[in-house]
Amino acid sequence: MALILKEVNDSNWRECSDLHLSKEEQKYISTNVYALAEWKFETESIFRAIYSNNELVGMLAYYLHDGEHGYFYWLYHLMIEAKFQGKGYGEAAVRMAVEETHQLGITEIRTMYTPGNIRAQNLYKKLGFEKIGTLDGGDIFLRLVK
């Protein structure tokens, strides 16, 4: 699998917004359209389009958190197009994002998932994330320190 992360920019954001969640995941993950709208106002976010062999398969987003809860990257959006689910793209993309944050000098990355999202739960467990709590609204809060 030749997977790469590319910056989301003027040339590919529309294509990213056209990606579709599976019906099952629609209750757990915000759409890329919503995430891209956040990008307009939260300019510190880093958005990456996920490509496999030059075909767009998903998108992820993270930002540097520097506040009362510590100094870490927050991976807050991971989405793989429905027809590409189950092929390892999400796992590979998160590994690449973690490596990218390490190259930026940060050794901790945090994320969360909605209870019931077994796919996300299994993915983050496989990648070595550990549960550190529950957020308001019940989401499971995780971290990875490398």
C-alpha positions in Angstrom: 0.0 0.0 0.0 1.5 3.3 -1.1 -0.1 5.7 1.3 0.8 9.4 1.6 -0.6 12.3 3.6 -0.9 15.6 1.6 -1.8 19.0 2.9 -5.5 19.9 2.4 -5.4 23.0 0.3 -7.2 25.0 -2.4 -6.7 22.2 -5.0 -8.1 19.2 -3.0 -10.5 20.5 -0.3 -13.6 20.0 -2.5 -12.6 16.4 -3.2 -12.1 15.9 0.6 -15.6 17.3 1.2 -17.1 14.8 -1.2 -15.9 11.7 0.8 -18.7 9.7 2.4 -19.0 7.9 5.7 -20.5 4.5 5.9 -24.0 4.5 7.3 -22.8 2.9 10.5 -20.1 5.6 11.1 -22.4 8.5 10.5 -23.5 8.4 14.2 -19.9 8.5 15.4 -17.9 10.8 13.1 -18.5 14.3 11.9 -18.5 14.8 8.1 -15.5 16.2 6.3 -17.7 19.2 5.4 -18.1 20.0 9.0 -14.4 19.5 9.8 -13.4 21.7 6.8 -15.8 24.4 8.1 -13.9 24.3 11.4 -10.6 24.7 9.5 -11.8 28.1 8.3 -12.1 29.4 11.8 -9.5 27.3 13.7 -6.5 28.1 11.6 -4.0 26.3 13.8 -5.4 22.9 12.7 -3.4 20.7 10.4 -5.5 18.9 7.8 -4.2 16.0 5.8 -5.8 14.3 2.8 -5.0 10.5 2.8 -4.0 9.1 -0.6 -3.4 5.6 -1.7 -1.8 5.3 -5.2 -2.9 8.8 -6.0 -6.5 8.1 -5.0 -8.1 10.1 -2.2 -9.3 7.6 0.5 -9.8 9.8 3.6 -8.9 12.8 5.7 -7.5 13.5 9.1 -7.0 16.6 11.2 -5.0 17.5 14.3 -3.8 20.6 16.2 -1.3 21.5 18.8 -2.9 21.9 22.3 -1.0 24.1 24.7 -3.2 24.7 27.7 -4.2 23.7 31.1 -4.3 20.0 30.1 -0.8 19.9 28.8 1.2 20.2 25.6 0.2 17.6 22.9 -1.2 17.1 19.5 -5.0 16.4 19.5 -6.1 14.1 16.6 -9.7 15.2 16.4 -10.8 14.0 13.0 -10.1 10.7 11.1 -12.3 9.6 8.3 -11.9 6.9 5.6 -14.3 6.8 2.6 -16.8 4.1 3.1 -15.7 2.0 0.1 -12.1 2.0 1.4 -12.9 0.8 4.9 -11.2 -2.3 6.3 -8.1 -2.0 4.2 -5.7 -0.6 6.8 -5.7 3.0 5.6 -6.9 4.5 8.9 -4.2 2.6 10.8 -1.4 3.6 8.4 -2.6 7.3 8.3 -2.6 7.6 12.1 0.9 6.0 12.2 2.0 8.6 9.7 0.4 11.5 11.5 2.0 10.3 14.8 5.4 10.3 13.0 4.7 13.8 11.6 4.0 15.1 15.1 7.1 13.6 16.4 9.1 15.3 13.7 7.6 18.5 15.0 9.0 17.7 18.4 5.9 16.6 20.2 5.9 13.1 21.8 2.3 12.9 23.0 -0.9 12.7 20.9 -4.4 12.5 22.2 -7.7 11.5 20.7 -11.1 10.3 21.5 -13.9 8.1 20.2 -17.6 7.8 20.9 -18.6 4.7 22.9 -20.0 2.0 20.6 -17.5 2.9 17.8 -15.8 -0.5 18.0 -13.8 0.1 14.8 -12.2 3.2 16.4 -11.7 1.5 19.8 -9.9 -1.4 18.1 -7.8 0.9 15.9 -6.5 3.0 18.8 -5.9 0.0 21.0 -3.8 -1.6 18.2 -1.8 1.6 17.8 -1.0 1.6 21.5 -3.3 4.4 22.7 -4.3 4.1 26.4 -7.5 5.3 28.0 -7.0 8.2 30.3 -10.6 9.2 31.0 -14.0 10.1 29.8 -14.8 13.5 28.3 -18.0 15.5 28.8 -20.7 13.8 26.8 -19.2 10.3 27.5 -16.5 10.1 24.8 -13.5 7.9 25.6 -10.3 10.0 26.0 -7.0 8.4 24.9 -3.3 9.2 24.6 -0.2 7.8 23.0 3.2 8.8 24.3 6.3 7.8 22.2 
